[in-house]
Amino acid sequence: MPNPKFRWSKSRTRKARTHYKAEAPTFASCSNCGSTVLYHRVCPECGYYKGRLAIEKSAKA
């Protein structure tokens, strides 16, 4: 495995990190209940994912 021949300076390392851009997560609407959900996640409101029940949610009393 090749190793770096020379160490990067602190300023060069920090300059390389400046091109990173943080992005806000993309949201979708749940196909079952319509609430806002992160992509590829189970809906926290109803427990459905891709039209199927993934987590059994208890009824609030």
Residue pairs with C-beta under 8 A, 6 or more apart in sequence:
8 16
25 38
25 39
26 38
26 39
27 36
27 37
27 38
27 39
28 36
28 37
28 38
28 39
29 35
29 36
29 37
30 36
30 37
30 43
30 45
30 46
30 48
31 48
31 50
31 51
32 43
32 46
32 48
32 51
33 43
33 45
33 46
33 48
35 43
35 44
35 45
35 46
37 43
37 44
41 49
42 48
42 49
42 54
42 55
43 49
45 57
46 57
47 53
47 54
47 55
47 56
47 57
48 54
